[in-house]
Amino acid sequence: MIILKSRQEIALMREAGRVVALTLAKLKEHISPGVTTAELDRIAEEYIRKHDAVPAFKGYQGFPASICASINEEVVHGIPGLKELAEGDIISIDIGAVKNGYVGDAAATFPVGDIDSEKKHLLAVTEAALYEGIKKAVPGNRLTDISHAIQTFVEKNGLAVVRDYVGHGIGRAMHEDPQVPNFGPPGYGPRLREGMVLAIEPMVNAGTHEVYTLANRWTVVTRDKKPSAHFEHTVAITDNGPEILTLL
């Protein structure tokens, strides 16, 4: 069941989204060679709580941290730890925060120092694909119009969309209906309506779309070990077009 949000609820979600956006911006300042993902997690949790919010990920289905920190070939759900970032890495950081009883959710992939041309292309295309999908998040469109726009843009640029993990509805719960694939033909799924709020999140690989999960049961990596990027925004569908709730 898709839960439509009132304007008042979207206003509350905007506050949660702002905490997430501010936290991502804060972490960007600290991403550099030698920093551990555990340190980034500590900074994020303190910053979220400082803004009268609660980390949405910590404890969710047993996840042990406040952020997902996925490096290079890690796609999503990387567990923060003692690993230090190195020059030339990329790191995808996914953050959720609960404020006023509503969830904000966003992700971005950052370079660590100077990165090679393959990784630069991957980051640029993945972020642009997110906005191609957001353009389709308007009343009257079908859900897979978003999906098709993302896939078409990614593949036109020689990259591959992950199929095993998708975006989702969001509100009082982090994961609500509907699922939002990043691939598929246009014109299918529920018709988009004012009040829907979606977490749109393309995950894009430099090589094959195939992935698998490590023995820790969380971290997802590319099967061919090529790098992966992840960008996400929480987006409200309004009569005035899509409103990004996790954008500063």
C-alpha positions as CSV (number, residue, x, y, z in Angstrom):
1,M,0.0,0.0,0.0
2,I,1.4,3.4,-1.0
3,I,1.0,6.0,1.7
4,L,0.3,9.5,0.5
5,K,1.7,12.3,2.6
6,S,0.0,15.6,3.4
7,R,1.7,18.9,2.9
8,Q,2.3,19.0,6.7
9,E,3.9,15.6,6.6
10,I,6.1,16.6,3.7
11,A,7.2,19.7,5.7
12,L,8.2,17.4,8.6
13,M,10.1,15.1,6.1
14,R,11.9,18.2,4.8
15,E,13.3,18.7,8.3
16,A,14.6,15.1,8.4
17,G,15.9,15.4,4.9
18,R,17.8,18.6,5.8
19,V,19.6,16.7,8.7
20,V,20.7,14.1,6.2
21,A,21.9,16.6,3.7
22,L,23.8,18.6,6.4
23,T,25.4,15.3,7.6
24,L,26.6,14.4,4.1
25,A,28.1,17.8,3.7
26,K,29.8,17.5,7.0
27,L,31.3,14.1,6.1
28,K,32.6,15.5,2.8
29,E,34.8,17.8,4.8
30,H,36.5,14.9,6.5
31,I,37.0,12.5,3.5
32,S,40.7,12.3,2.9
33,P,43.5,9.7,2.8
34,G,44.1,8.1,6.2
35,V,40.6,8.6,7.6
36,T,38.8,5.5,8.8
37,T,35.2,4.7,8.0
38,A,34.6,4.2,11.7
39,E,35.7,7.8,12.3
40,L,33.3,9.0,9.6
41,D,30.5,7.0,11.3
42,R,31.3,8.6,14.6
43,I,31.2,12.1,13.1
44,A,27.9,11.3,11.4
45,E,26.2,9.9,14.5
46,E,27.2,12.8,16.7
47,Y,26.1,15.3,14.0
48,I,22.7,13.7,13.5
49,R,22.0,13.6,17.2
50,K,23.2,17.2,17.6
51,H,20.3,18.1,15.2
52,D,17.7,16.4,17.4
53,A,17.4,13.4,15.1
54,V,18.3,9.7,15.4
55,P,20.4,7.6,13.0
56,A,17.9,5.6,11.0
57,F,20.3,2.8,10.1
58,K,21.8,2.0,13.5
59,G,20.2,-1.3,14.6
60,Y,18.0,-1.5,11.5
61,Q,17.6,-5.3,11.0
62,G,20.8,-5.6,13.0
63,F,23.0,-3.1,11.1
64,P,25.7,-2.0,13.5
65,A,26.4,1.6,12.4
66,S,24.9,4.9,11.6
67,I,26.1,5.1,8.0
68,C,26.8,2.7,5.2
69,A,30.3,3.3,3.9
70,S,31.1,1.4,0.7
71,I,34.6,1.7,-0.9
72,N,35.5,1.2,-4.5
73,E,33.9,-2.2,-5.6
74,E,31.6,-2.1,-2.6
75,V,28.1,-1.2,-3.9
76,V,26.0,-0.7,-0.8
77,H,25.8,-1.6,2.9
78,G,29.5,-1.3,3.7
79,I,30.0,-1.6,7.5
80,P,32.3,1.2,8.9
81,G,35.4,-0.1,10.6
82,L,39.2,0.4,10.9
83,K,39.9,0.5,7.2
84,E,41.6,3.7,6.2
85,L,40.7,5.6,3.0
86,A,43.5,5.7,0.4
87,E,44.3,8.2,-2.3
88,G,42.4,7.3,-5.4
89,D,39.5,5.5,-3.6
90,I,35.9,6.4,-4.0
91,I,33.5,6.0,-1.1
92,S,29.7,5.8,-1.2
93,I,28.1,7.1,2.0
94,D,24.4,6.3,2.6
95,I,22.7,8.1,5.5
96,G,19.3,7.9,7.1
97,A,17.9,10.1,9.9
98,V,14.7,10.1,11.8
99,K,13.2,13.4,13.0
100,N,9.7,14.3,14.0
101,G,8.8,10.6,13.4
102,Y,9.8,10.7,9.7
103,V,12.8,9.5,7.8
104,G,15.2,11.2,5.5
105,D,17.5,9.1,3.3
106,A,20.2,10.1,0.9
107,A,23.5,8.9,-0.5
108,A,26.5,10.2,-2.4
109,T,29.8,8.9,-3.7
110,F,32.9,11.0,-3.0
111,P,36.4,10.9,-4.4
112,V,39.3,10.4,-2.0
113,G,42.0,12.8,-3.3
114,D,42.7,12.4,-7.0
115,I,40.8,9.6,-8.8
116,D,41.3,8.1,-12.2
117,S,39.2,8.9,-15.3
118,E,37.1,5.7,-15.0
119,K,36.0,6.7,-11.5
120,K,35.4,10.3,-12.5
121,H,33.1,9.1,-15.3
122,L,31.3,6.7,-13.0
123,L,30.5,9.4,-10.4
124,A,29.4,11.9,-13.0
125,V,27.1,9.5,-14.8
126,T,25.6,8.1,-11.7
127,E,24.8,11.5,-10.2
128,A,23.4,12.7,-13.5
129,A,21.3,9.5,-13.8
130,L,19.7,10.3,-10.4
131,Y,18.5,13.7,-11.7
132,E,17.3,12.1,-15.0
133,G,15.1,9.9,-12.8
134,I,13.9,12.7,-10.6
135,K,12.7,14.7,-13.7
136,K,10.2,11.9,-14.3
137,A,8.8,12.0,-10.7
138,V,5.7,14.1,-11.7
139,P,2.0,13.4,-11.2
140,G,0.5,11.4,-14.0
141,N,3.7,9.5,-15.0
142,R,4.1,5.8,-14.2
143,L,6.6,4.6,-11.7
144,T,8.8,2.9,-14.3
145,D,9.1,6.1,-16.2
146,I,11.7,7.0,-13.5
147,S,13.3,3.5,-13.8
148,H,13.6,3.7,-17.6
149,A,15.1,7.2,-17.6
150,I,17.8,6.1,-15.2
151,Q,18.7,2.9,-17.1
152,T,18.7,4.6,-20.5
153,F,21.0,7.4,-19.4
154,V,23.4,5.0,-17.6
155,E,23.7,2.5,-20.5
156,K,24.0,5.3,-23.0
157,N,27.2,6.2,-21.1
158,G,28.6,2.7,-21.1
159,L,27.9,1.7,-17.5
160,A,25.6,-0.9,-15.9
161,V,22.7,-0.4,-13.4
162,V,22.5,-2.8,-10.4
163,R,19.4,-4.8,-10.6
164,D,19.4,-6.6,-7.2
165,Y,18.8,-3.4,-5.2
166,V,16.2,-0.7,-5.8
167,G,14.8,2.5,-4.4
168,H,11.7,2.7,-2.3
169,G,8.9,4.7,-0.8
170,I,9.7,6.4,2.4
171,G,7.9,8.2,5.3
172,R,7.4,7.1,8.9
173,A,9.2,3.9,7.9
174,M,12.5,3.8,6.0
175,H,11.2,1.4,3.5
176,E,7.6,1.7,2.3
177,D,5.8,0.8,-0.9
178,P,6.5,1.1,-3.8
179,Q,9.8,-0.3,-4.8
180,V,11.6,1.9,-7.3
181,P,13.7,0.0,-9.7
182,N,16.5,1.7,-11.6
183,F,15.8,-0.3,-14.8
184,G,12.9,-1.4,-16.9
185,P,10.6,-0.3,-19.7
186,P,8.5,2.9,-19.3
187,G,4.8,3.1,-18.7
188,Y,4.4,0.4,-15.9
189,G,3.6,0.5,-12.2
190,P,1.4,2.8,-10.2
191,R,0.6,6.2,-11.6
192,L,2.5,8.9,-9.7
193,R,0.4,11.2,-7.5
194,E,0.9,14.2,-5.4
195,G,1.9,13.2,-1.9
196,M,4.0,10.2,-2.8
197,V,7.5,10.4,-1.4
198,L,10.2,8.2,-3.0
199,A,13.9,7.4,-2.2
200,I,15.3,7.3,-5.8
201,E,18.8,5.8,-5.7
202,P,20.7,4.6,-8.8
203,M,23.5,2.2,-8.0
204,V,25.8,2.0,-11.0
205,N,28.8,-0.2,-11.8
206,A,31.7,0.4,-14.1
207,G,31.6,-3.2,-15.3
208,T,28.9,-5.9,-15.0
209,H,25.7,-5.2,-13.2
210,E,26.2,-8.5,-11.2
211,V,26.8,-8.3,-7.5
212,Y,27.1,-10.5,-4.5
213,T,27.1,-10.2,-0.7
214,L,30.2,-10.8,1.4
215,A,30.3,-13.2,4.4
216,N,29.4,-10.4,6.8
217,R,25.9,-10.7,5.3
218,W,25.7,-6.9,4.6
219,T,28.3,-5.6,2.3
220,V,27.4,-5.9,-1.4
221,V,30.3,-5.9,-4.0
222,T,30.6,-6.0,-7.8
223,R,31.2,-9.5,-9.1
224,D,34.0,-8.3,-11.4
225,K,35.6,-6.1,-8.7
226,K,35.2,-2.9,-10.7
227,P,34.1,0.2,-8.9
228,S,30.5,1.2,-8.1
229,A,28.8,4.5,-7.3
230,H,25.6,5.3,-5.5
231,F,23.6,8.6,-5.4
232,E,20.2,9.0,-3.7
233,H,17.7,11.7,-2.8
234,T,14.4,11.6,-1.0
235,V,11.9,13.2,-3.4
236,A,8.3,14.4,-2.8
237,I,5.9,14.4,-5.8
238,T,4.0,17.6,-5.9
239,D,1.7,19.4,-8.3
240,N,4.6,21.8,-8.9
241,G,7.0,19.0,-9.9
242,P,9.4,16.9,-7.9
243,E,10.8,18.4,-4.6
244,I,14.1,17.1,-3.4
245,L,13.8,16.9,0.4
246,T,17.5,16.0,1.0
247,L,19.1,18.9,-0.9
248,L,20.7,21.9,0.9
